[in-house]
């Protein structure tokens, strides 16, 4: 089965936020990839720690068939410019990968499967 990378915000790096519920949802999402026999890497970005560089490093570490971009990056309007950068970095550094969007950390495998079938 093809390899997937999930790109999202690191919940432990968001100020004034309890990361535990999101970390638990991420763990459930990882288990869903395992259930489907899909190798999935996770790239959790901290906005104040060179997120573009971290993303490029992650994208160039493997050959990905699909990149799932999380809602934390896509849905928060102040991050619109960052979301655009993420999409364009994916296009540049993983040009053959499909781009998928999840609705929660738990359904990342479902988002990827829409493009891996």
C-alpha positions as protocol buffer text, in pm:
chain_id: "A"
residue {
  index: 1
  type: UNK
  ca { x: 0 y: 0 z: 0 }
}
residue {
  index: 2
  type: UNK
  ca { x: 113 y: 354 z: -71 }
}
residue {
  index: 3
  type: UNK
  ca { x: 268 y: 581 z: 190 }
}
residue {
  index: 4
  type: UNK
  ca { x: 83 y: 883 z: 334 }
}
residue {
  index: 5
  type: UNK
  ca { x: 191 y: 1188 z: 529 }
}
residue {
  index: 6
  type: UNK
  ca { x: -45 y: 1386 z: 749 }
}
residue {
  index: 7
  type: UNK
  ca { x: 40 y: 1754 z: 796 }
}
residue {
  index: 8
  type: UNK
  ca { x: -111 y: 1941 z: 1088 }
}
residue {
  index: 9
  type: UNK
  ca { x: -45 y: 2174 z: 1375 }
}
residue {
  index: 10
  type: UNK
  ca { x: 129 y: 2032 z: 1680 }
}
residue {
  index: 11
  type: UNK
  ca { x: -134 y: 2060 z: 1955 }
}
residue {
  index: 12
  type: UNK
  ca { x: 137 y: 2068 z: 2223 }
}
residue {
  index: 13
  type: UNK
  ca { x: 275 y: 2388 z: 2067 }
}
residue {
  index: 14
  type: UNK
  ca { x: -49 y: 2590 z: 2070 }
}
residue {
  index: 15
  type: UNK
  ca { x: -60 y: 2834 z: 2360 }
}
residue {
  index: 16
  type: UNK
  ca { x: -362 y: 2838 z: 2589 }
}
residue {
  index: 17
  type: UNK
  ca { x: -484 y: 2504 z: 2462 }
}
residue {
  index: 18
  type: UNK
  ca { x: -518 y: 2162 z: 2623 }
}
residue {
  index: 19
  type: UNK
  ca { x: -341 y: 1933 z: 2375 }
}
residue {
  index: 20
  type: UNK
  ca { x: -454 y: 1603 z: 2529 }
}
residue {
  index: 21
  type: UNK
  ca { x: -790 y: 1564 z: 2347 }
}
residue {
  index: 22
  type: UNK
  ca { x: -627 y: 1634 z: 2011 }
}
residue {
  index: 23
  type: UNK
  ca { x: -332 y: 1407 z: 2088 }
}
residue {
  index: 24
  type: UNK
  ca { x: -579 y: 1130 z: 2176 }
}
residue {
  index: 25
  type: UNK
  ca { x: -766 y: 1189 z: 1848 }
}
residue {
  index: 26
  type: UNK
  ca { x: -435 y: 1175 z: 1658 }
}
residue {
  index: 27
  type: UNK
  ca { x: -357 y: 841 z: 1823 }
}
residue {
  index: 28
  type: UNK
  ca { x: -697 y: 709 z: 1715 }
}
residue {
  index: 29
  type: UNK
  ca { x: -629 y: 839 z: 1364 }
}
residue {
  index: 30
  type: UNK
  ca { x: -293 y: 662 z: 1356 }
}
residue {
  index: 31
  type: UNK
  ca { x: -464 y: 339 z: 1461 }
}
residue {
  index: 32
  type: UNK
  ca { x: -707 y: 373 z: 1168 }
}
residue {
  index: 33
  type: UNK
  ca { x: -412 y: 385 z: 927 }
}
residue {
  index: 34
  type: UNK
  ca { x: -278 y: 71 z: 1093 }
}
residue {
  index: 35
  type: UNK
  ca { x: -620 y: -96 z: 1057 }
}
residue {
  index: 36
  type: UNK
  ca { x: -605 y: -31 z: 682 }
}
residue {
  index: 37
  type: UNK
  ca { x: -242 y: -141 z: 651 }
}
residue {
  index: 38
  type: UNK
  ca { x: -134 y: 206 z: 538 }
}
residue {
  index: 39
  type: UNK
  ca { x: 207 y: 341 z: 632 }
}
residue {
  index: 40
  type: UNK
  ca { x: 151 y: 695 z: 756 }
}
residue {
  index: 41
  type: UNK
  ca { x: 394 y: 957 z: 876 }
}
residue {
  index: 42
  type: UNK
  ca { x: 283 y: 1258 z: 1077 }
}
residue {
  index: 43
  type: UNK
  ca { x: 431 y: 1604 z: 1039 }
}
residue {
  index: 44
  type: UNK
  ca { x: 305 y: 1817 z: 1327 }
}
residue {
  index: 45
  type: UNK
  ca { x: 417 y: 2175 z: 1284 }
}
residue {
  index: 46
  type: UNK
  ca { x: 484 y: 2449 z: 1538 }
}
residue {
  index: 47
  type: UNK
  ca { x: 404 y: 2785 z: 1381 }
}
residue {
  index: 48
  type: UNK
  ca { x: 684 y: 2963 z: 1566 }
}
residue {
  index: 49
  type: UNK
  ca { x: 956 y: 2707 z: 1478 }
}
residue {
  index: 50
  type: UNK
  ca { x: 1016 y: 2731 z: 1100 }
}
residue {
  index: 51
  type: UNK
  ca { x: 712 y: 2528 z: 995 }
}
residue {
  index: 52
  type: UNK
  ca { x: 790 y: 2562 z: 624 }
}
residue {
  index: 53
  type: UNK
  ca { x: 1138 y: 2416 z: 673 }
}
residue {
  index: 54
  type: UNK
  ca { x: 1002 y: 2133 z: 885 }
}
residue {
  index: 55
  type: UNK
  ca { x: 742 y: 2055 z: 619 }
}
residue {
  index: 56
  type: UNK
  ca { x: 996 y: 2049 z: 336 }
}
residue {
  index: 57
  type: UNK
  ca { x: 1219 y: 1820 z: 542 }
}
residue {
  index: 58
  type: UNK
  ca { x: 928 y: 1584 z: 608 }
}
residue {
  index: 59
  type: UNK
  ca { x: 808 y: 1582 z: 247 }
}
residue {
  index: 60
  type: UNK
  ca { x: 1152 y: 1503 z: 112 }
}
residue {
  index: 61
  type: UNK
  ca { x: 1211 y: 1215 z: 356 }
}
residue {
  index: 62
  type: UNK
  ca { x: 984 y: 980 z: 166 }
}
residue {
  index: 63
  type: UNK
  ca { x: 789 y: 911 z: -148 }
}
residue {
  index: 64
  type: UNK
  ca { x: 428 y: 989 z: -64 }
}
residue {
  index: 65
  type: UNK
  ca { x: 121 y: 892 z: -262 }
}
residue {
  index: 66
  type: UNK
  ca { x: -101 y: 1124 z: -59 }
}
residue {
  index: 67
  type: UNK
  ca { x: -63 y: 1425 z: 168 }
}
residue {
  index: 68
  type: UNK
  ca { x: -346 y: 1489 z: 414 }
}
residue {
  index: 69
  type: UNK
  ca { x: -363 y: 1852 z: 527 }
}
residue {
  index: 70
  type: UNK
  ca { x: -534 y: 1897 z: 861 }
}
residue {
  index: 71
  type: UNK
  ca { x: -818 y: 2127 z: 949 }
}
residue {
  index: 72
  type: UNK
  ca { x: -614 y: 2321 z: 1204 }
}
residue {
  index: 73
  type: UNK
  ca { x: -416 y: 2462 z: 912 }
}
residue {
  index: 74
  type: UNK
  ca { x: -708 y: 2495 z: 669 }
}
residue {
  index: 75
  type: UNK
  ca { x: -997 y: 2618 z: 879 }
}
residue {
  index: 76
  type: UNK
  ca { x: -851 y: 2897 z: 1091 }
}
residue {
  index: 77
  type: UNK
  ca { x: -882 y: 3210 z: 875 }
}
residue {
  index: 78
  type: UNK
  ca { x: -572 y: 3385 z: 1018 }
}
residue {
  index: 79
  type: UNK
  ca { x: -371 y: 3089 z: 880 }
}
residue {
  index: 80
  type: UNK
  ca { x: -496 y: 3128 z: 522 }
}
residue {
  index: 81
  type: UNK
  ca { x: -158 y: 3248 z: 392 }
}
residue {
  index: 82
  type: UNK
  ca { x: 17 y: 2963 z: 575 }
}
residue {
  index: 83
  type: UNK
  ca { x: -232 y: 2714 z: 426 }
}
residue {
  index: 84
  type: UNK
  ca { x: -147 y: 2846 z: 79 }
}
residue {
  index: 85
  type: UNK
  ca { x: 224 y: 2798 z: 155 }
}
residue {
  index: 86
  type: UNK
  ca { x: 160 y: 2441 z: 270 }
}
residue {
  index: 87
  type: UNK
  ca { x: -32 y: 2355 z: -49 }
}
residue {
  index: 88
  type: UNK
  ca { x: 239 y: 2503 z: -267 }
}
residue {
  index: 89
  type: UNK
  ca { x: 519 y: 2331 z: -76 }
}
residue {
  index: 90
  type: UNK
  ca { x: 336 y: 2001 z: -120 }
}
residue {
  index: 91
  type: UNK
  ca { x: 301 y: 2067 z: -493 }
}
residue {
  index: 92
  type: UNK
  ca { x: 670 y: 2153 z: -516 }
}
residue {
  index: 93
  type: UNK
  ca { x: 819 y: 1876 z: -300 }
}
residue {
  index: 94
  type: UNK
  ca { x: 566 y: 1595 z: -351 }
}
residue {
  index: 95
  type: UNK
  ca { x: 435 y: 1673 z: -700 }
}
residue {
  index: 96
  type: UNK
  ca { x: 298 y: 1323 z: -763 }
}
residue {
  index: 97
  type: UNK
  ca { x: 108 y: 1305 z: -433 }
}
residue {
  index: 98
  type: UNK
  ca { x: -265 y: 1351 z: -412 }
}
residue {
  index: 99
  type: UNK
  ca { x: -377 y: 1616 z: -164 }
}
residue {
  index: 100
  type: UNK
  ca { x: -657 y: 1525 z: 74 }
}
residue {
  index: 101
  type: UNK
  ca { x: -838 y: 1706 z: 353 }
}
residue {
  index: 102
  type: UNK
  ca { x: -968 y: 1554 z: 673 }
}
residue {
  index: 103
  type: UNK
  ca { x: -1244 y: 1674 z: 901 }
}
residue {
  index: 104
  type: UNK
  ca { x: -1074 y: 1556 z: 1222 }
}
residue {
  index: 105
  type: UNK
  ca { x: -752 y: 1379 z: 1323 }
}
residue {
  index: 106
  type: UNK
  ca { x: -951 y: 1057 z: 1346 }
}
residue {
  index: 107
  type: UNK
  ca { x: -1057 y: 1045 z: 981 }
}
residue {
  index: 108
  type: UNK
  ca { x: -720 y: 1107 z: 816 }
}
residue {
  index: 109
  type: UNK
  ca { x: -712 y: 750 z: 685 }
}
residue {
  index: 110
  type: UNK
  ca { x: -1055 y: 796 z: 526 }
}
residue {
  index: 111
  type: UNK
  ca { x: -936 y: 1116 z: 357 }
}
residue {
  index: 112
  type: UNK
  ca { x: -628 y: 940 z: 220 }
}
residue {
  index: 113
  type: UNK
  ca { x: -826 y: 636 z: 108 }
}
residue {
  index: 114
  type: UNK
  ca { x: -1044 y: 853 z: -115 }
}
residue {
  index: 115
  type: UNK
  ca { x: -729 y: 907 z: -325 }
}
residue {
  index: 116
  type: UNK
  ca { x: -547 y: 578 z: -276 }
}
residue {
  index: 117
  type: UNK
  ca { x: -823 y: 355 z: -415 }
}
